[in-house]
Amino acid sequence: MTELKDMNQQEFEEIAADARNRYEELVQRDLQLDLTRGKPSAEQLSFADELLALPGKGEYRTADGVDVRNYGGLNGIVDIREIYAELLGLDLAQVCAGDSSSLNIAFDIMSWTYTFGNCDSPRPWSQEEKLRWICIVPGYDRHFSITEHFGFEMVTVPMLDNGPDMDAIRELVKDPSVKGLWAVPVFSNPTGVTFSEDVCRELAEMDTAAPDFRIMWDNAYAVHVFDEFPENYNVLEMAKKAGHPNRFWYLTSTSKVTFAGSGVAIFASSSANLEWYASHAGIRGIGPNKVNQLAHARYFGSAEGVREVMRQHASSLAPKFHSVLEILESRLGGLGIASWTSPKGGYFISLDVVDGTASRVVELAKEAGIKLTAAGSTFPLKQDPNDRNLRLAPSMPPLNEVEVAMDGVATCVLLAAVEKLAN
Ligand SMILES: Cc1ncc(COP(=O)(O)O)c(C=O)c1O
């Protein structure tokens, strides 16, 4: 197929007229569709309904005899810690279980380091003259909002096929004001990229000028597969061997395994980091919601039990992702106006359109009743320097709506490209 930019006048006019016609028809359909929300669908949430009746009347003791109804147990109960330690391939002693949100933990540890410093800080980050943070792009908007909130200058590094551009990272960390980076190592948001073992090791081994440098290792999609489970590398061990035991703050949660926002968050790290964490968490409160942790442990039963739940999720998510990719290929393939990722898990597809048209695509879609995540959202300060990237989230609507919405999005991408190239 000839690419749009190489078409002769007549071919271009034909495709432009087709795009305009399709768009007019689309607007007339008066749709109300939404591809913005990276949330589980109602069908997925129902998989865990059993959880609502757990741990059950009279069931309140952990495997080691703790009464979950009472205060205490800052690090969480052993039953759920064991399951997640096995699932992630980490040492039990390094794994804590908290309340429902890993983002809350990320915010807390950032905030405590800003106020008090972490266990390797010469001074609190608030007292540093300048604070810089590495943001892999495209990335997760809520990560960027946290570092923006604390006044970091956010420096971007591109995501490549096997993880971030490590040459760029190695160069940046020579600057002592660069204090850390955000990473979603498995089925990254929004590209779906999984970091290779080499990238994990390089992140663990690299020298950094800041002694208190930290990697916020947000493994939110550790087991969120469509088919085969990925390897979750033990970066805590890699960092320890490399002489940087405190480098990683490792996070995950059951938000997209059981109930989003009502699950259990996991924090794992070195013993020094965990001591530092407890020294602040123990002031903030008396302990996490252990009843919910026991309910989750009983619901899963084992690490394999978690995998079993994720296979159910795959049965709902995989057909939606498959359909998005099929529509993108059939409507836009070969035209040279869009490229997209084909994730094997996670919640998102990253779509790059003709430079300077991402916001136009969102605007066209909105006028046709299809909500897309705002252009720029995948970059710090919501500014995509090329106005190119869009995040597609097919999990929430039913399959037939995903299909209609994506066909509409393809029309908008085409029309925006035609408008741009005609100028
Ligand atoms: C990369 C990433 N981290 C964290 C979260 C939210 O996690 P939690 O519900 O545990 O706060 C999300 C949700 O979309 C996410 O995509």
Ligand as a Chemical Component Dictionary entry (heavy atoms), coordinates in Angstrom:
data_LIG
# 
_chem_comp.id                   LIG 
_chem_comp.type                 NON-POLYMER 
_chem_comp.pdbx_formal_charge   0 
_chem_comp.three_letter_code    LIG 
# 
loop_
_chem_comp_atom.comp_id 
_chem_comp_atom.atom_id 
_chem_comp_atom.alt_atom_id 
_chem_comp_atom.type_symbol 
_chem_comp_atom.charge 
_chem_comp_atom.model_Cartn_x 
_chem_comp_atom.model_Cartn_y 
_chem_comp_atom.model_Cartn_z 
_chem_comp_atom.pdbx_ordinal 
LIG C1 C1 C 0 1.585  2.096 36.573 1  
LIG C2 C2 C 0 0.506  2.192 37.589 2  
LIG N1 N1 N 0 0.816  2.286 38.881 3  
LIG C3 C3 C 0 -0.122 2.378 39.845 4  
LIG C4 C4 C 0 -1.464 2.403 39.526 5  
LIG C5 C5 C 0 -2.475 2.519 40.621 6  
LIG O1 O1 O 0 -2.203 1.557 41.591 7  
LIG P1 P1 P 0 -2.957 1.534 42.995 8  
LIG O2 O2 O 0 -4.398 1.302 42.747 9  
LIG O3 O3 O 0 -2.291 0.402 43.717 10 
LIG O4 O4 O 0 -2.690 2.848 43.678 11 
LIG C6 C6 C 0 -1.852 2.310 38.177 12 
LIG C7 C7 C 0 -3.278 2.364 37.804 13 
LIG O5 O5 O 0 -3.637 2.577 36.682 14 
LIG C8 C8 C 0 -0.844 2.215 37.194 15 
LIG O6 O6 O 0 -1.145 2.127 35.889 16 
# 
loop_
_chem_comp_bond.comp_id 
_chem_comp_bond.atom_id_1 
_chem_comp_bond.atom_id_2 
_chem_comp_bond.value_order 
_chem_comp_bond.pdbx_ordinal 
LIG C1 C2 SING 1  
LIG C2 N1 SING 2  
LIG C2 C8 DOUB 3  
LIG N1 C3 DOUB 4  
LIG C3 C4 SING 5  
LIG C4 C5 SING 6  
LIG C4 C6 DOUB 7  
LIG C5 O1 SING 8  
LIG O1 P1 SING 9  
LIG P1 O2 DOUB 10 
LIG P1 O3 SING 11 
LIG P1 O4 SING 12 
LIG C6 C7 SING 13 
LIG C6 C8 SING 14 
LIG C7 O5 DOUB 15 
LIG C8 O6 SING 16 
# 
